[in-house]
Amino acid sequence: LERNPNNGRALEFLILSLESFIPHPNDGDPDEPQRIADECVDLYQRRFALPFTNDSQRYYFVMRFIDTARIGTLFTPEELLGMADALCKANGDRPEAFFLRAAIAATVPGKRTNEIYDLAKEAAVVCERVRMAGGLKDASPLDMSTEWKAHRLAAIAAAHLAKKHPENLPLVRDHIAAGLTVGGPWMMFKGIADDG
């Protein structure tokens, strides 16, 4: 990058390398993940200023950008939700984007639980549709855990709804069963039904 600041591949490798440090923060520096995420956001913006091979590649990096940006401090949850919503509308075949939108919605102050449930359920539906179609139409990598994570988030939201409206309790069990069927670890679902 020092020799060629416009080397898109070098920027991508640098971003991916920095992101690999985020889950392993320095014990003496609890703010390190946020600083690294903010640095990655700056690098992503440099990358977006350069051309991409195709829209699928650009959408993939937009998704990664949003996911990393939510760890940082440069955007509010509402701003991130708007970005994720725009990505879902632009690229309706990317299951991770739909899950990301639902996960961000769960962090937005004042967001209604039924809205979070609807977004998580939609993410699970998109995941199933893509899986049943044999995967994505392009060569982008696909996170196979996204489907069970979407069902887990939907189950949690349904459990909260069931506290006031017990008729939602079957939805909790349905999402738990669906999440386990597609490979979700039992421990990640344990206790959710009890919350209702």
PyMOL CGO cylinders between C-alpha atoms (Angstrom):
from pymol import cmd
from pymol.cgo import CYLINDER

trace = [
    CYLINDER, 0.00, 0.00, 0.00, 2.94, 2.33, 0.55, 0.3, 1, 1, 1, 1, 1, 1,
    CYLINDER, 2.94, 2.33, 0.55, 4.04, 1.62, -3.02, 0.3, 1, 1, 1, 1, 1, 1,
    CYLINDER, 4.04, 1.62, -3.02, 0.50, 1.64, -4.43, 0.3, 1, 1, 1, 1, 1, 1,
    CYLINDER, 0.50, 1.64, -4.43, -2.26, 3.17, -2.24, 0.3, 1, 1, 1, 1, 1, 1,
    CYLINDER, -2.26, 3.17, -2.24, -4.84, 2.10, -4.84, 0.3, 1, 1, 1, 1, 1, 1,
    CYLINDER, -4.84, 2.10, -4.84, -4.16, -1.63, -4.55, 0.3, 1, 1, 1, 1, 1, 1,
    CYLINDER, -4.16, -1.63, -4.55, -7.61, -2.97, -3.70, 0.3, 1, 1, 1, 1, 1, 1,
    CYLINDER, -7.61, -2.97, -3.70, -6.42, -6.49, -2.89, 0.3, 1, 1, 1, 1, 1, 1,
    CYLINDER, -6.42, -6.49, -2.89, -3.77, -5.17, -0.50, 0.3, 1, 1, 1, 1, 1, 1,
    CYLINDER, -3.77, -5.17, -0.50, -6.44, -3.11, 1.29, 0.3, 1, 1, 1, 1, 1, 1,
    CYLINDER, -6.44, -3.11, 1.29, -8.67, -6.19, 1.56, 0.3, 1, 1, 1, 1, 1, 1,
    CYLINDER, -8.67, -6.19, 1.56, -5.89, -8.32, 3.03, 0.3, 1, 1, 1, 1, 1, 1,
    CYLINDER, -5.89, -8.32, 3.03, -4.98, -5.58, 5.50, 0.3, 1, 1, 1, 1, 1, 1,
    CYLINDER, -4.98, -5.58, 5.50, -8.60, -5.24, 6.61, 0.3, 1, 1, 1, 1, 1, 1,
    CYLINDER, -8.60, -5.24, 6.61, -9.02, -9.01, 7.01, 0.3, 1, 1, 1, 1, 1, 1,
    CYLINDER, -9.02, -9.01, 7.01, -5.77, -9.20, 8.97, 0.3, 1, 1, 1, 1, 1, 1,
    CYLINDER, -5.77, -9.20, 8.97, -6.81, -6.41, 11.33, 0.3, 1, 1, 1, 1, 1, 1,
    CYLINDER, -6.81, -6.41, 11.33, -10.29, -7.90, 11.79, 0.3, 1, 1, 1, 1, 1, 1,
    CYLINDER, -10.29, -7.90, 11.79, -8.71, -11.16, 12.94, 0.3, 1, 1, 1, 1, 1, 1,
    CYLINDER, -8.71, -11.16, 12.94, -7.45, -9.33, 16.04, 0.3, 1, 1, 1, 1, 1, 1,
    CYLINDER, -7.45, -9.33, 16.04, -10.89, -8.07, 17.11, 0.3, 1, 1, 1, 1, 1, 1,
    CYLINDER, -10.89, -8.07, 17.11, -12.05, -11.30, 18.84, 0.3, 1, 1, 1, 1, 1, 1,
    CYLINDER, -12.05, -11.30, 18.84, -8.74, -11.48, 20.77, 0.3, 1, 1, 1, 1, 1, 1,
    CYLINDER, -8.74, -11.48, 20.77, -8.37, -8.16, 22.59, 0.3, 1, 1, 1, 1, 1, 1,
    CYLINDER, -8.37, -8.16, 22.59, -5.40, -7.23, 24.74, 0.3, 1, 1, 1, 1, 1, 1,
    CYLINDER, -5.40, -7.23, 24.74, -6.39, -7.89, 28.39, 0.3, 1, 1, 1, 1, 1, 1,
    CYLINDER, -6.39, -7.89, 28.39, -4.91, -4.58, 29.45, 0.3, 1, 1, 1, 1, 1, 1,
    CYLINDER, -4.91, -4.58, 29.45, -6.74, -2.60, 26.75, 0.3, 1, 1, 1, 1, 1, 1,
    CYLINDER, -6.74, -2.60, 26.75, -10.52, -3.26, 26.69, 0.3, 1, 1, 1, 1, 1, 1,
    CYLINDER, -10.52, -3.26, 26.69, -11.08, -0.53, 24.06, 0.3, 1, 1, 1, 1, 1, 1,
    CYLINDER, -11.08, -0.53, 24.06, -8.73, -2.17, 21.56, 0.3, 1, 1, 1, 1, 1, 1,
    CYLINDER, -8.73, -2.17, 21.56, -11.49, -3.95, 19.55, 0.3, 1, 1, 1, 1, 1, 1,
    CYLINDER, -11.49, -3.95, 19.55, -13.31, -0.65, 19.02, 0.3, 1, 1, 1, 1, 1, 1,
    CYLINDER, -13.31, -0.65, 19.02, -10.14, 1.10, 17.88, 0.3, 1, 1, 1, 1, 1, 1,
    CYLINDER, -10.14, 1.10, 17.88, -9.30, -1.72, 15.47, 0.3, 1, 1, 1, 1, 1, 1,
    CYLINDER, -9.30, -1.72, 15.47, -12.89, -1.73, 14.13, 0.3, 1, 1, 1, 1, 1, 1,
    CYLINDER, -12.89, -1.73, 14.13, -12.74, 2.04, 13.58, 0.3, 1, 1, 1, 1, 1, 1,
    CYLINDER, -12.74, 2.04, 13.58, -9.43, 1.67, 11.73, 0.3, 1, 1, 1, 1, 1, 1,
    CYLINDER, -9.43, 1.67, 11.73, -10.98, -1.04, 9.57, 0.3, 1, 1, 1, 1, 1, 1,
    CYLINDER, -10.98, -1.04, 9.57, -13.93, 1.25, 8.79, 0.3, 1, 1, 1, 1, 1, 1,
    CYLINDER, -13.93, 1.25, 8.79, -11.50, 3.87, 7.48, 0.3, 1, 1, 1, 1, 1, 1,
    CYLINDER, -11.50, 3.87, 7.48, -9.76, 1.22, 5.36, 0.3, 1, 1, 1, 1, 1, 1,
    CYLINDER, -9.76, 1.22, 5.36, -13.09, -0.07, 4.04, 0.3, 1, 1, 1, 1, 1, 1,
    CYLINDER, -13.09, -0.07, 4.04, -14.00, 3.46, 2.95, 0.3, 1, 1, 1, 1, 1, 1,
    CYLINDER, -14.00, 3.46, 2.95, -10.69, 3.66, 1.06, 0.3, 1, 1, 1, 1, 1, 1,
    CYLINDER, -10.69, 3.66, 1.06, -11.52, 0.32, -0.56, 0.3, 1, 1, 1, 1, 1, 1,
    CYLINDER, -11.52, 0.32, -0.56, -15.01, 1.46, -1.58, 0.3, 1, 1, 1, 1, 1, 1,
    CYLINDER, -15.01, 1.46, -1.58, -13.45, 4.39, -3.43, 0.3, 1, 1, 1, 1, 1, 1,
    CYLINDER, -13.45, 4.39, -3.43, -11.82, 1.84, -5.77, 0.3, 1, 1, 1, 1, 1, 1,
    CYLINDER, -11.82, 1.84, -5.77, -13.64, -0.26, -8.40, 0.3, 1, 1, 1, 1, 1, 1,
    CYLINDER, -13.64, -0.26, -8.40, -14.85, -3.79, -7.69, 0.3, 1, 1, 1, 1, 1, 1,
    CYLINDER, -14.85, -3.79, -7.69, -14.92, -6.72, -10.11, 0.3, 1, 1, 1, 1, 1, 1,
    CYLINDER, -14.92, -6.72, -10.11, -18.72, -6.98, -9.82, 0.3, 1, 1, 1, 1, 1, 1,
    CYLINDER, -18.72, -6.98, -9.82, -21.66, -6.03, -7.60, 0.3, 1, 1, 1, 1, 1, 1,
    CYLINDER, -21.66, -6.03, -7.60, -21.52, -9.31, -5.66, 0.3, 1, 1, 1, 1, 1, 1,
    CYLINDER, -21.52, -9.31, -5.66, -17.98, -8.57, -4.54, 0.3, 1, 1, 1, 1, 1, 1,
    CYLINDER, -17.98, -8.57, -4.54, -18.94, -5.04, -3.52, 0.3, 1, 1, 1, 1, 1, 1,
    CYLINDER, -18.94, -5.04, -3.52, -22.03, -6.24, -1.61, 0.3, 1, 1, 1, 1, 1, 1,
    CYLINDER, -22.03, -6.24, -1.61, -19.89, -8.80, 0.24, 0.3, 1, 1, 1, 1, 1, 1,
    CYLINDER, -19.89, -8.80, 0.24, -17.51, -6.11, 1.43, 0.3, 1, 1, 1, 1, 1, 1,
    CYLINDER, -17.51, -6.11, 1.43, -20.37, -3.77, 2.34, 0.3, 1, 1, 1, 1, 1, 1,
    CYLINDER, -20.37, -3.77, 2.34, -21.74, -6.57, 4.53, 0.3, 1, 1, 1, 1, 1, 1,
    CYLINDER, -21.74, -6.57, 4.53, -18.36, -7.08, 6.21, 0.3, 1, 1, 1, 1, 1, 1,
    CYLINDER, -18.36, -7.08, 6.21, -18.02, -3.31, 6.64, 0.3, 1, 1, 1, 1, 1, 1,
    CYLINDER, -18.02, -3.31, 6.64, -21.36, -3.07, 8.48, 0.3, 1, 1, 1, 1, 1, 1,
    CYLINDER, -21.36, -3.07, 8.48, -20.54, -6.07, 10.65, 0.3, 1, 1, 1, 1, 1, 1,
    CYLINDER, -20.54, -6.07, 10.65, -17.19, -4.58, 11.68, 0.3, 1, 1, 1, 1, 1, 1,
    CYLINDER, -17.19, -4.58, 11.68, -18.59, -1.06, 12.05, 0.3, 1, 1, 1, 1, 1, 1,
    CYLINDER, -18.59, -1.06, 12.05, -21.04, -2.19, 14.74, 0.3, 1, 1, 1, 1, 1, 1,
    CYLINDER, -21.04, -2.19, 14.74, -18.07, -3.08, 16.98, 0.3, 1, 1, 1, 1, 1, 1,
    CYLINDER, -18.07, -3.08, 16.98, -16.62, 0.41, 16.56, 0.3, 1, 1, 1, 1, 1, 1,
    CYLINDER, -16.62, 0.41, 16.56, -17.79, 3.84, 17.65, 0.3, 1, 1, 1, 1, 1, 1,
    CYLINDER, -17.79, 3.84, 17.65, -18.24, 5.73, 14.39, 0.3, 1, 1, 1, 1, 1, 1,
    CYLINDER, -18.24, 5.73, 14.39, -21.91, 4.90, 13.71, 0.3, 1, 1, 1, 1, 1, 1,
    CYLINDER, -21.91, 4.90, 13.71, -25.08, 4.73, 15.80, 0.3, 1, 1, 1, 1, 1, 1,
    CYLINDER, -25.08, 4.73, 15.80, -27.22, 1.57, 15.81, 0.3, 1, 1, 1, 1, 1, 1,
    CYLINDER, -27.22, 1.57, 15.81, -29.84, 3.49, 13.83, 0.3, 1, 1, 1, 1, 1, 1,
    CYLINDER, -29.84, 3.49, 13.83, -27.30, 4.40, 11.14, 0.3, 1, 1, 1, 1, 1, 1,
    CYLINDER, -27.30, 4.40, 11.14, -26.07, 0.81, 10.96, 0.3, 1, 1, 1, 1, 1, 1,
    CYLINDER, -26.07, 0.81, 10.96, -29.64, -0.45, 10.69, 0.3, 1, 1, 1, 1, 1, 1,
    CYLINDER, -29.64, -0.45, 10.69, -30.24, 1.90, 7.75, 0.3, 1, 1, 1, 1, 1, 1,
    CYLINDER, -30.24, 1.90, 7.75, -27.11, 0.59, 6.01, 0.3, 1, 1, 1, 1, 1, 1,
    CYLINDER, -27.11, 0.59, 6.01, -28.10, -3.02, 6.62, 0.3, 1, 1, 1, 1, 1, 1,
    CYLINDER, -28.10, -3.02, 6.62, -31.63, -2.38, 5.37, 0.3, 1, 1, 1, 1, 1, 1,
    CYLINDER, -31.63, -2.38, 5.37, -30.28, -0.80, 2.17, 0.3, 1, 1, 1, 1, 1, 1,
    CYLINDER, -30.28, -0.80, 2.17, -27.99, -3.79, 1.65, 0.3, 1, 1, 1, 1, 1, 1,
    CYLINDER, -27.99, -3.79, 1.65, -30.88, -6.25, 2.04, 0.3, 1, 1, 1, 1, 1, 1,
    CYLINDER, -30.88, -6.25, 2.04, -32.88, -4.33, -0.55, 0.3, 1, 1, 1, 1, 1, 1,
    CYLINDER, -32.88, -4.33, -0.55, -29.94, -4.20, -2.96, 0.3, 1, 1, 1, 1, 1, 1,
    CYLINDER, -29.94, -4.20, -2.96, -28.84, -7.81, -2.49, 0.3, 1, 1, 1, 1, 1, 1,
    CYLINDER, -28.84, -7.81, -2.49, -31.78, -10.00, -1.52, 0.3, 1, 1, 1, 1, 1, 1,
    CYLINDER, -31.78, -10.00, -1.52, -29.85, -13.26, -1.84, 0.3, 1, 1, 1, 1, 1, 1,
    CYLINDER, -29.85, -13.26, -1.84, -27.27, -12.58, 0.88, 0.3, 1, 1, 1, 1, 1, 1,
    CYLINDER, -27.27, -12.58, 0.88, -28.56, -14.37, 4.03, 0.3, 1, 1, 1, 1, 1, 1,
    CYLINDER, -28.56, -14.37, 4.03, -25.93, -12.87, 6.33, 0.3, 1, 1, 1, 1, 1, 1,
    CYLINDER, -25.93, -12.87, 6.33, -27.11, -9.35, 5.49, 0.3, 1, 1, 1, 1, 1, 1,
    CYLINDER, -27.11, -9.35, 5.49, -30.64, -10.19, 6.66, 0.3, 1, 1, 1, 1, 1, 1,
    CYLINDER, -30.64, -10.19, 6.66, -29.34, -11.69, 9.90, 0.3, 1, 1, 1, 1, 1, 1,
    CYLINDER, -29.34, -11.69, 9.90, -27.04, -8.72, 10.41, 0.3, 1, 1, 1, 1, 1, 1,
    CYLINDER, -27.04, -8.72, 10.41, -30.01, -6.37, 9.99, 0.3, 1, 1, 1, 1, 1, 1,
    CYLINDER, -30.01, -6.37, 9.99, -32.00, -8.29, 12.61, 0.3, 1, 1, 1, 1, 1, 1,
    CYLINDER, -32.00, -8.29, 12.61, -29.06, -8.41, 15.03, 0.3, 1, 1, 1, 1, 1, 1,
    CYLINDER, -29.06, -8.41, 15.03, -28.50, -4.66, 14.68, 0.3, 1, 1, 1, 1, 1, 1,
    CYLINDER, -28.50, -4.66, 14.68, -32.23, -3.99, 15.15, 0.3, 1, 1, 1, 1, 1, 1,
    CYLINDER, -32.23, -3.99, 15.15, -32.00, -5.78, 18.50, 0.3, 1, 1, 1, 1, 1, 1,
    CYLINDER, -32.00, -5.78, 18.50, -29.52, -3.10, 19.65, 0.3, 1, 1, 1, 1, 1, 1,
    CYLINDER, -29.52, -3.10, 19.65, -31.61, -0.09, 18.57, 0.3, 1, 1, 1, 1, 1, 1,
    CYLINDER, -31.61, -0.09, 18.57, -33.14, 1.64, 21.62, 0.3, 1, 1, 1, 1, 1, 1,
    CYLINDER, -33.14, 1.64, 21.62, -36.91, 1.57, 21.51, 0.3, 1, 1, 1, 1, 1, 1,
    CYLINDER, -36.91, 1.57, 21.51, -37.14, -1.02, 18.73, 0.3, 1, 1, 1, 1, 1, 1,
    CYLINDER, -37.14, -1.02, 18.73, -40.26, -3.12, 19.31, 0.3, 1, 1, 1, 1, 1, 1,
    CYLINDER, -40.26, -3.12, 19.31, -39.74, -6.81, 20.02, 0.3, 1, 1, 1, 1, 1, 1,
    CYLINDER, -39.74, -6.81, 20.02, -42.25, -7.86, 17.37, 0.3, 1, 1, 1, 1, 1, 1,
    CYLINDER, -42.25, -7.86, 17.37, -40.22, -5.92, 14.76, 0.3, 1, 1, 1, 1, 1, 1,
    CYLINDER, -40.22, -5.92, 14.76, -37.04, -7.71, 15.83, 0.3, 1, 1, 1, 1, 1, 1,
    CYLINDER, -37.04, -7.71, 15.83, -38.88, -11.03, 15.63, 0.3, 1, 1, 1, 1, 1, 1,
    CYLINDER, -38.88, -11.03, 15.63, -40.16, -10.25, 12.12, 0.3, 1, 1, 1, 1, 1, 1,
    CYLINDER, -40.16, -10.25, 12.12, -36.65, -9.35, 10.90, 0.3, 1, 1, 1, 1, 1, 1,
    CYLINDER, -36.65, -9.35, 10.90, -35.10, -12.47, 12.48, 0.3, 1, 1, 1, 1, 1, 1,
    CYLINDER, -35.10, -12.47, 12.48, -37.83, -14.66, 10.98, 0.3, 1, 1, 1, 1, 1, 1,
    CYLINDER, -37.83, -14.66, 10.98, -37.27, -13.08, 7.56, 0.3, 1, 1, 1, 1, 1, 1,
    CYLINDER, -37.27, -13.08, 7.56, -33.53, -13.78, 7.90, 0.3, 1, 1, 1, 1, 1, 1,
    CYLINDER, -33.53, -13.78, 7.90, -34.26, -17.44, 8.65, 0.3, 1, 1, 1, 1, 1, 1,
    CYLINDER, -34.26, -17.44, 8.65, -36.57, -17.65, 5.62, 0.3, 1, 1, 1, 1, 1, 1,
    CYLINDER, -36.57, -17.65, 5.62, -33.92, -16.14, 3.32, 0.3, 1, 1, 1, 1, 1, 1,
    CYLINDER, -33.92, -16.14, 3.32, -31.31, -18.55, 4.72, 0.3, 1, 1, 1, 1, 1, 1,
    CYLINDER, -31.31, -18.55, 4.72, -33.55, -21.53, 4.06, 0.3, 1, 1, 1, 1, 1, 1,
    CYLINDER, -33.55, -21.53, 4.06, -34.36, -20.34, 0.54, 0.3, 1, 1, 1, 1, 1, 1,
    CYLINDER, -34.36, -20.34, 0.54, -30.68, -19.97, -0.35, 0.3, 1, 1, 1, 1, 1, 1,
    CYLINDER, -30.68, -19.97, -0.35, -29.80, -23.33, 1.23, 0.3, 1, 1, 1, 1, 1, 1,
    CYLINDER, -29.80, -23.33, 1.23, -32.61, -25.12, -0.63, 0.3, 1, 1, 1, 1, 1, 1,
    CYLINDER, -32.61, -25.12, -0.63, -31.43, -23.50, -3.90, 0.3, 1, 1, 1, 1, 1, 1,
    CYLINDER, -31.43, -23.50, -3.90, -27.97, -24.96, -3.37, 0.3, 1, 1, 1, 1, 1, 1,
    CYLINDER, -27.97, -24.96, -3.37, -26.21, -21.86, -2.09, 0.3, 1, 1, 1, 1, 1, 1,
    CYLINDER, -26.21, -21.86, -2.09, -25.38, -18.44, -3.46, 0.3, 1, 1, 1, 1, 1, 1,
    CYLINDER, -25.38, -18.44, -3.46, -25.34, -17.80, -7.21, 0.3, 1, 1, 1, 1, 1, 1,
    CYLINDER, -25.34, -17.80, -7.21, -21.83, -16.35, -7.08, 0.3, 1, 1, 1, 1, 1, 1,
    CYLINDER, -21.83, -16.35, -7.08, -18.55, -17.59, -5.62, 0.3, 1, 1, 1, 1, 1, 1,
    CYLINDER, -18.55, -17.59, -5.62, -18.73, -15.48, -2.42, 0.3, 1, 1, 1, 1, 1, 1,
    CYLINDER, -18.73, -15.48, -2.42, -18.21, -17.45, 0.79, 0.3, 1, 1, 1, 1, 1, 1,
    CYLINDER, -18.21, -17.45, 0.79, -21.37, -18.18, 2.77, 0.3, 1, 1, 1, 1, 1, 1,
    CYLINDER, -21.37, -18.18, 2.77, -21.51, -18.39, 6.57, 0.3, 1, 1, 1, 1, 1, 1,
    CYLINDER, -21.51, -18.39, 6.57, -23.39, -21.65, 7.14, 0.3, 1, 1, 1, 1, 1, 1,
    CYLINDER, -23.39, -21.65, 7.14, -24.09, -20.74, 10.79, 0.3, 1, 1, 1, 1, 1, 1,
    CYLINDER, -24.09, -20.74, 10.79, -26.27, -17.80, 9.77, 0.3, 1, 1, 1, 1, 1, 1,
    CYLINDER, -26.27, -17.80, 9.77, -29.47, -19.88, 9.56, 0.3, 1, 1, 1, 1, 1, 1,
    CYLINDER, -29.47, -19.88, 9.56, -29.32, -21.27, 13.08, 0.3, 1, 1, 1, 1, 1, 1,
    CYLINDER, -29.32, -21.27, 13.08, -28.28, -17.87, 14.43, 0.3, 1, 1, 1, 1, 1, 1,
    CYLINDER, -28.28, -17.87, 14.43, -31.35, -16.33, 12.79, 0.3, 1, 1, 1, 1, 1, 1,
    CYLINDER, -31.35, -16.33, 12.79, -33.60, -18.96, 14.36, 0.3, 1, 1, 1, 1, 1, 1,
    CYLINDER, -33.60, -18.96, 14.36, -31.93, -18.35, 17.74, 0.3, 1, 1, 1, 1, 1, 1,
    CYLINDER, -31.93, -18.35, 17.74, -32.59, -14.60, 17.53, 0.3, 1, 1, 1, 1, 1, 1,
    CYLINDER, -32.59, -14.60, 17.53, -36.18, -15.25, 16.44, 0.3, 1, 1, 1, 1, 1, 1,
    CYLINDER, -36.18, -15.25, 16.44, -36.65, -17.68, 19.34, 0.3, 1, 1, 1, 1, 1, 1,
    CYLINDER, -36.65, -17.68, 19.34, -35.32, -15.11, 21.83, 0.3, 1, 1, 1, 1, 1, 1,
    CYLINDER, -35.32, -15.11, 21.83, -37.61, -12.40, 20.46, 0.3, 1, 1, 1, 1, 1, 1,
    CYLINDER, -37.61, -12.40, 20.46, -40.59, -14.77, 20.48, 0.3, 1, 1, 1, 1, 1, 1,
    CYLINDER, -40.59, -14.77, 20.48, -39.79, -15.71, 24.10, 0.3, 1, 1, 1, 1, 1, 1,
    CYLINDER, -39.79, -15.71, 24.10, -39.94, -12.05, 25.08, 0.3, 1, 1, 1, 1, 1, 1,
    CYLINDER, -39.94, -12.05, 25.08, -43.23, -11.67, 23.24, 0.3, 1, 1, 1, 1, 1, 1,
    CYLINDER, -43.23, -11.67, 23.24, -44.57, -14.76, 25.01, 0.3, 1, 1, 1, 1, 1, 1,
    CYLINDER, -44.57, -14.76, 25.01, -44.10, -13.11, 28.41, 0.3, 1, 1, 1, 1, 1, 1,
    CYLINDER, -44.10, -13.11, 28.41, -47.11, -10.89, 27.65, 0.3, 1, 1, 1, 1, 1, 1,
    CYLINDER, -47.11, -10.89, 27.65, -48.73, -13.04, 25.00, 0.3, 1, 1, 1, 1, 1, 1,
    CYLINDER, -48.73, -13.04, 25.00, -48.32, -16.77, 25.86, 0.3, 1, 1, 1, 1, 1, 1,
    CYLINDER, -48.32, -16.77, 25.86, -49.78, -17.76, 22.48, 0.3, 1, 1, 1, 1, 1, 1,
    CYLINDER, -49.78, -17.76, 22.48, -46.32, -16.98, 21.06, 0.3, 1, 1, 1, 1, 1, 1,
    CYLINDER, -46.32, -16.98, 21.06, -44.67, -19.80, 23.03, 0.3, 1, 1, 1, 1, 1, 1,
    CYLINDER, -44.67, -19.80, 23.03, -45.09, -22.34, 20.15, 0.3, 1, 1, 1, 1, 1, 1,
    CYLINDER, -45.09, -22.34, 20.15, -43.07, -19.97, 17.94, 0.3, 1, 1, 1, 1, 1, 1,
    CYLINDER, -43.07, -19.97, 17.94, -40.19, -20.19, 20.42, 0.3, 1, 1, 1, 1, 1, 1,
    CYLINDER, -40.19, -20.19, 20.42, -40.19, -23.99, 20.26, 0.3, 1, 1, 1, 1, 1, 1,
    CYLINDER, -40.19, -23.99, 20.26, -40.55, -23.98, 16.46, 0.3, 1, 1, 1, 1, 1, 1,
    CYLINDER, -40.55, -23.98, 16.46, -37.49, -21.74, 16.01, 0.3, 1, 1, 1, 1, 1, 1,
    CYLINDER, -37.49, -21.74, 16.01, -35.46, -23.74, 18.50, 0.3, 1, 1, 1, 1, 1, 1,
    CYLINDER, -35.46, -23.74, 18.50, -36.30, -26.97, 16.66, 0.3, 1, 1, 1, 1, 1, 1,
    CYLINDER, -36.30, -26.97, 16.66, -35.50, -25.40, 13.28, 0.3, 1, 1, 1, 1, 1, 1,
    CYLINDER, -35.50, -25.40, 13.28, -32.21, -24.00, 14.57, 0.3, 1, 1, 1, 1, 1, 1,
    CYLINDER, -32.21, -24.00, 14.57, -31.12, -27.34, 15.96, 0.3, 1, 1, 1, 1, 1, 1,
    CYLINDER, -31.12, -27.34, 15.96, -32.10, -29.07, 12.71, 0.3, 1, 1, 1, 1, 1, 1,
    CYLINDER, -32.10, -29.07, 12.71, -29.72, -26.89, 10.70, 0.3, 1, 1, 1, 1, 1, 1,
    CYLINDER, -29.72, -26.89, 10.70, -26.77, -27.49, 13.02, 0.3, 1, 1, 1, 1, 1, 1,
    CYLINDER, -26.77, -27.49, 13.02, -27.19, -25.04, 15.87, 0.3, 1, 1, 1, 1, 1, 1,
    CYLINDER, -27.19, -25.04, 15.87, -25.40, -26.11, 19.08, 0.3, 1, 1, 1, 1, 1, 1,
    CYLINDER, -25.40, -26.11, 19.08, -27.86, -27.13, 21.80, 0.3, 1, 1, 1, 1, 1, 1,
    CYLINDER, -27.86, -27.13, 21.80, -26.13, -24.92, 24.38, 0.3, 1, 1, 1, 1, 1, 1,
    CYLINDER, -26.13, -24.92, 24.38, -26.90, -21.83, 22.27, 0.3, 1, 1, 1, 1, 1, 1,
    CYLINDER, -26.90, -21.83, 22.27, -30.64, -22.60, 22.53, 0.3, 1, 1, 1, 1, 1, 1,
    CYLINDER, -30.64, -22.60, 22.53, -30.74, -23.93, 26.07, 0.3, 1, 1, 1, 1, 1, 1,
    CYLINDER, -30.74, -23.93, 26.07, -33.05, -21.98, 28.35, 0.3, 1, 1, 1, 1, 1, 1,
    CYLINDER, -33.05, -21.98, 28.35, -34.66, -19.79, 25.69, 0.3, 1, 1, 1, 1, 1, 1,
    CYLINDER, -34.66, -19.79, 25.69, -38.05, -21.50, 25.96, 0.3, 1, 1, 1, 1, 1, 1,
    CYLINDER, -38.05, -21.50, 25.96, -37.96, -21.01, 29.74, 0.3, 1, 1, 1, 1, 1, 1,
    CYLINDER, -37.96, -21.01, 29.74, -37.83, -17.23, 29.22, 0.3, 1, 1, 1, 1, 1, 1,
    CYLINDER, -37.83, -17.23, 29.22, -41.37, -17.32, 27.85, 0.3, 1, 1, 1, 1, 1, 1,
]
cmd.load_cgo(trace, "trace")
